[in-house]
Every structure is written in C-alpha cells, then in structure tokens.
Amino acid sequence: MAAPRVPGSGGGDRLELPCGEFVDPHEIDLGMREYDCSCGDTHAVVTDVHPPSRFFPESLVAVLQETIDTDDEFGAFGTPHLLGVVLEEFPERIAVYDASGDGAVGYALLWIADFDSRRLHEIIVELVVELMEHAISHAENDAAVSEFESHMLEFDVSEFVDQYRRQRDFESEHDRPV
C-alpha cells in the first residue's frame, strides 16, 4: 500500500508528486488545472474549491448531492469526495496536500495527479458511472435497472468529456458551470 503523502513527509512545504518530483504548494494557484512538471509530463491539479461542476453538469451534481449522504466536515457531496474515489482507485498516482492550516494558498486540499486533466476527467466520469451502476443494481425495479443499463451501453465517456470540456471552455480560468 502506498504511503500517504502529507505535509512534512517531503520536507517543509514541498509536495512529492507521483512522478518523484517536488512542488511547492504555494506555486499552485486556484485557476490552475494542470501543472507542467520538470519531469516533462503535465499533471492534473484540483483543489477543494473547484466545484464538482468542473466534471459534471450542475443537474447531475444536484442529483449526486441529493442522493449521496456524507458524514464528514465537507457537508454535501463535492469535489473532495470525487477525488477521494479517484484516490481510492489510484493511491499511487495522486499526491495530496492538506493546506487547511495554511491561509496563504486559498484552498484546504490540493490533489495533483500523475495524469493530465483530461484523463483525470475521464477517470472521474468512469468512477461515478460505476457508482451509479452499483447503486441502481440494488433497485427493486427491474425496468429501471434495464433502462439504466441500456443508456450506459450508449454512453461514451470520452465523447462526454470532449463535449463537456468544450462547453465549459477549459482554455480559460474563468470557465462557468453549464
């Protein structure tokens, strides 16, 4: 099992990335979605202040928030929960920085992934679809299960991500929810 990457484990305010390089979390600003690393790769960047609508339309976020109960300090289902699911699936490919005691950065949690922001987006969509499939499999309504499964056969994660990212204008740090 991977050792958690926490402040202090890399010496001061340096976060060890999955590639082995280090970054000062103070270099990460709230508008960043990717970090061009000295290793030559581009890593996805997510903070707890990024809304879950970065990955899904507000209507789906509302359904997730109504459906999924959380029992933590975050209240409603949100970005920390989405990244928690990714971290559970890919523990060695996500670095996490707890900045809750650092008022200089503007966020409480930072995640930097071993993959770029588009691939992270696909992974998050895939994992949420898996969660939805698991939840619907417990439904006592066979028609609802069949309908969901037929819709999922037609659902193309890559195409969804492409369309959503075009609609959200990910070229600008001022993108807006759809």
N, C-alpha and C positions, 0 to 999 in steps of 0.2 A: 504494500500500500504506500502511496505517495505521502511524503511528509508535508504537512500543510505549510504553505508559505505565508508567514506572518511577519508583521513589523518586528525588526530586531533580529530576525534569523539571517538576514543578509548584511547586517552591519549598518546601523543608522537608518536613514530614510531611503534605503536602496531596496528595491523590489527585484528579486531574481525572477526573470522571465522563463517560460518553459524551454526556450532555446539555450538558456545558460547565461545570457547577457543580463546586465543590470540596468535599471532605470530609476531615476529619482521621481517619485510620485508627484512632486511639485512641478515637474515638467509637463504633466498631463493636465490639459485644461478641459473645461466642461463641454466645449464644442468638438473635441476630438472623437473620432470614430475609429481611427486607425493610427498606429504608431509605426513609423518607418525605422526599423531596428538596425543597429550596426551589424547584425548577423546577415543582413541582406533581405530578410523577409519583412512582410508587413503584417502586424498583429492587430486584431480587433481590440478596441478599447470600449468598455462600458462602465458607467458609473451608476450608482443607485439613483441619481437624479434624472437619468434618462428614463422617459416614460415607456411602459410596455408597448405603447402605440408606435414605438420605433420599429417593432417587429410585426405588429398585427393592427388591423383597423380597430378604431375605438369601439365599434359594436361588438367585436369578439372579445376585446379586453373587458367590456362591461359584463359579458356573459361569464367569462372566467372569474371575474371578481365576485359575481353573484353566486357562482357555483362552488368555488373552491374556498373552503374555510381555512384560515391561517390562525395559528396560535403563537404569534411572535410579536416582536416590537414594531414590525412594519405595518401592521393592520391589514389592509386589503392586499390581495394578490397583486404582485407587481414585478418589476424588473429584478429585484433581489431573488425572488422565487424562481423566475425564469433562469437566471444564471445559476441558481442552486441546483436546478435539474441538470443543466449542462455540466456543472462541476461534478455532480454525482456520476455522470456518464463518462466524463473525460477528466478525471482528477489530475492527471499529469500534464494536461495540455492547457490548464488555466492557472494563472497566478492571481492571487487575491491580496489586496492591501486594505487593511482596516484603518481608515483615516478618521474614525469617529472622534478621536481626541485631538485632531489637527485642524484647527479652524482656518488654516491658510489655504486649503485646497478647494473648498466649496462642495465637497462630497464626503460621504461617510464610508462608502465602499467603492473599490476600484477592482475591475477584473480586466486582465489582459490575456488574450488567448493566443495559442500557438498558430491559429489560422486567421485569415483575413476576415473583415467584417461581413462580406457577402456569404462566406462559408459558415460563419457563426450564425447568421440569419437563417440559413437553410437548416442548420442543426437545431436551432430553437423551434422552428416550424415543425420539423420532423418529430421532435420530442413531445411537443404539445399535441400533435396529431395522435401519437402513441398513447398519451394520457387520455385523450378523448376516446380513443378506441377501447381502452381498458374500462373507462367509466361506462360507456354505452353497452359494453358486453355484460354488465351487471343489471341492465334494464330488464324488466319483466315484460316488455313489449317487443315481441319478435318482429313486428312490422317496422318499428323504429330502428331496431338493430340492422335489419336488412336494408332499409333506406340509407342509413348512415354508411354502411359498408359499400353500397353501390356508389354513393357520392365519393367515397375515398378512393375507389378504383379509378375514378375520372380525375382525381385531384393530382396535379403536377406541382410538386414543391418548388422545383426550380423555376417554373413559369410564374407561380405565385410570387416568389421572391423578386423576380425580374420586374413584374408589373408593379408590385408594391413599392419597390425602391424607385422606380420611375415616377410614380405618383407622389412619393414623399420628397423627391428632389434631394437625394443624398449627396449632391455636389456642394450643397450649402450647409453651413452650421445652423441656419435658421429654418430648417425644414419644419413643416407643420403637420399635425395629425390629419389623416384623410377624413 
